[in-house]
Amino acid sequence: MPDISIRINALIAYLFLGPIMLLAKSSTPLADPYVRGHARRASLIITIGAIIFSLYRLVHPYLGFGIFGISIDIIIVTSIVSITLLALIAGAYQAYHGISANETSWRSIALPASTLTEGAYSDEDGIRIIASFIPWIGIIIASKYPRRETLIGRKVGSLFALLVLTSIVFLSGSTTTLTLIVTLAYIGLIVATAVQLFGASRFLDFSFYRLIPTYAELESHIQTSLMSIYDFCRIAFGGVKGVDYQTRYTQILSNNTVIKSSTVPYFAPIWIVGLPVANIITLPSLWQSQYREYTPFILQGLALTLITILIVWTRGLASQMGLYLLFPILTLIVESRTNTNTRAPITSIAVDLYSLFTLGKQKITEIKTNGEEKVGYSYEVNE
């Protein structure tokens, strides 16, 4: 099996960078035959996807019908994008697991269809677990009563809400029938979970739950991917530094999930950072040294306000897009009392991107681990 750094370089080709990697110098790690093979395959997948999409655009004027209430345009575009992304994901999986580009074999991941977790669940436990599956309410329940079952409910409920909300906001109701089917299936999932909890004191644990990332895992992957691209650029043009995606990801995830309690009381109720516009009163504290530990938290609140103003300005006060902001609002309000390292959906990524591209307080730094240099995120606060 190729070395881990070679496998990671091959994986990076599937981040839409395959064509660029084929231009790498022959003396660099990207010229390795294993890496080049996957770069060629990634380039082929991207090219085929682009050609099919171009052909679709040619026949687009003649497509004016729908199937089960879903526009044929939506079906075609979704199919093209989904198949292309699945092919890239499959290639990335093979690249990481040492399967060369000319092989078609797969290494299976053994996951049971479902398991029943035995436990002495009281009625109160059952109610909390079921409530955690309710979109947005799950954020409150999982924060107040953190346990494996409520955390699963939170991420599953949030994913369901995200899918339904996206179909309503961006697809203009063209997926009404599909949304109804998904909603009924989700209600059935909650009912089945409730039957097991209250009838047999068991939690129905489907294997696909483990395939749904938490927000912390998703954000950490985004940060790690950005820094892998940063490394890729250096390697492609003559650098020799290796890339260790997993170590870097583990490092970032650990930093993002550590709970930090406040050591200095804030001058106002800290949950106010989760209230758009109202949290502007926290702005002056960014320049007060005694409140430095709240800086990342306050920046997320201000990002929330800016995003809210942008939505109201461009889409109107009654825009359904504002429902997306319930995720960061509830997260910031609920978790603010116990963790100043709270990273809320949308706002934390906005702060990450702003800080990364402006070389602000949060920037890429070199971290030495076991004699090797790794790249990681860290907040620097200037007194």
Buried (B, 14 or more C-beta within 10 A) or exposed (E): EBEBBBBBBBBBBBBBBBBBBBEBEEEBBBBBEBBBBBBBBBBBBBEBBEEBBEEBEEEEEEEEEBEEEBBBBBBBBEEBEEBBEEBBEEBBBBBBEBBBBEEEEEEEEEEEEEBEEEBEBEEEBBBBBBBBBBBBBBBBBBBEBEBEBBBBBBBBBBBBBBBBBEBBBEBEEBBBEBBEEBEEEBEEBBEEBBEBBBEEBBBBBBEEBEEBEBBBBBBBBBBBBBBBEEBBEBBBEEBEBBBBBEBBBEBBBEBBBEEEEBEEEBBEEBBBBBBBEEBEEBEEBBEEEEBBBBBBBBBBBBBBBBBBEEBBEEEEEEEEBBBBBBBBBBBBBBBBBBBBBBBBBBBBBBBBBBBBEEEEBBBBEEBEEEEEEBBBBEBEEEE
